[in-house]
Amino acid sequence: MKSGVVALVGRPNVGKSSFLNRVLSEEISIVTPKAQTTRDQVRGILTEERGQIVFVDTPGIHRAREGGINEYMIQEVRRALEGPDLILYLIDPMSKVEAEQKVVEFLKEADSRLLVLVNKCDLRKKFPAKFDWLTSWVEEMGRTLAGSQCHLLGAREISAERGTHIPELLDEVFSLLPSGPALFDDPDALTDRSARFVVAELIRKQLFLRLGDELPYSCAVEIESYREREKPVRISAVIHVERESQKGIVIGAAGKKIKEIGTHARTEIEALLQEKVFLELRVKVLESWTSQASKIKGLGYILE
C-alpha cells in the first residue's frame, strides 16, 4: 500500500485544476478560461487498490500585493509546499522562461522531490517551436535547485485536457510514494472539502463564466444557510462585491443576470448532490474586501 501527498503547483491557468479533475474523473476544483480561478487549496483524493494519492491543487503562483486576497492565494501555495511527498510542477509550453522564474523561487524553499509536467503535449505537432525552450529550461532549473532540498527528477509531457500519458504518470507517482496506510479512511471520498465549500465554488465558477473579465475577481461567495434535510435541499448564498456599481452588474437588468447565474449553478449543484436544490442568491456590497485583511478573514480567507 502506497500513500502520500502530491502538491500541484505552477503559474495561473496552466492546467492544475484540469489535471486534478481528469485524474479523479470529477470536477473537484473549478475550471474556467480565466486565470487565477483557484483561490484555496483543494485536496483531491485518489484511492486505488495499490494505494492513495492526496493531490493538493493550489492557486497560480504570481507576484501578489501584501494584505489582500492575492497574498492569501500565495500563502496557500507556500502551505502546500510544506513537506509534500512529491511536487508536480505544471508548465504551459506557451509560457516563457522569465515568466517561470517566480515559480522556481518558491520551489527553492521546498523540501521534496519534483517532477515537471509539460502540459498540452498534444500541441507539439502543431507548434513544435513552442516546446524548444523547455529542455534547456529544465536543465537550467536543475542547476538552480542543486543547492536546495528540492530534488528535480525530470520532466514528463502530458495533456490534462485529453488525458494523454496520465495513466503512465500515475504509475510513476505511486512508485515514488512511501509505503503506508491511506491518509483518508473512506475509499469513496474524492475530497476533504465540505459540500458547502464545493457549492460556493460552483456558484463562483458561474460568476467567472458569465461576468466580464475583471468583475469575478471582486466577487466572493458565502453560504448563509444549507438545509440538506429539507426536500428539495435549500441553499441560501450571498455574492459579495466591492462597489455598488458591481452589484448592479451582477443582478443585471430586471434580475436577468443573477437568474442566469443561479440557474446554471443550480444545475451543477444538483448534479453534484444527485438531488433537487432550491438555490437563493443575493448580492451585497462589502467595500474593498479584496484588499483589507479583516474583511477577507470574515469571508474565510485567513492570512497568517
C-alpha positions, 0 to 999 in steps of 0.5 A: 500500500502506497500513500502520500501527498502530491502538491500541484503547483505552477503559474495561473491557468496552466492546467492544475485544476484540469489535471486534478479533475481528469485524474479523479474523473470529477470536477473537484476544483473549478475550471474556467478560461480565466486565470487565477480561478483557484483561490484555496487549496483543494485536496483531491483524493485518489484511492486505488487498490495499490494505494492513495494519492492526496493531490493538493491543487493550489492557486497560480503562483504570481507576484501578489500585493501584501494584505489582500486576497492575492497574498492569501492565494500565495500563502496557500501555495507556500502551505502546500509546499510544506513537506509534500511527498512529491511536487508536480510542477505544471508548465504551459509550453506557451509560457516563457522562461522569465515568466517561470522564474517566480515559480522556481523561487518558491520551489527553492524553499521546498523540501521534496522531490519534483517532477515537471509536467509539460502540459498540452503535449498534444500541441507539439505537432502543431507548434513544435517551436513552442516546446524548444525552450523547455529542455534547456529550461529544465536543465537550467532549473536543475542547476538552480535547485542543486543547492536546495532540498528540492530534488528535480527528477525530470520532466514528463509531457502530458495533456490534462485536457485529453488525458494523454500519458496520465495513466503512465504518470500515475504509475510513476507517482505511486512508485515514488510514494512511501509505503503506508496506510491511506491518509483518508479512511473512506475509499469513496471520498474524492475530497476533504472539502465540505459540500458547502465549500464545493457549492460556493465554488460552483456558484463562483465558477458561474460568476467567472463564466458569465461576468466580464473579465475583471468583475469575478475577481471582486466577487466572493461567495458565502453560504448563509444557510444549507438545509440538506434535510429539507426536500428539495435541499435549500441553499441560501448564498450571498455574492459579495462585491466591492462597489455598488456599481458591481452589484448592479452588474451582477443582478443585471437588468430586471434580475436577468443576470443573477437568474442566469447565474443561479440557474446554471449553478443550480444545475451543477449543484444538483448534479453534484448532490444527485438531488433537487436544490432550491438555490437563493442568491443575493448580492451585497456590497462589502467595500474593498474586501479584496484588499483589507485583511479583516474583511477577507478573514470574515469571508474565510480567507485567513492570512497568517 
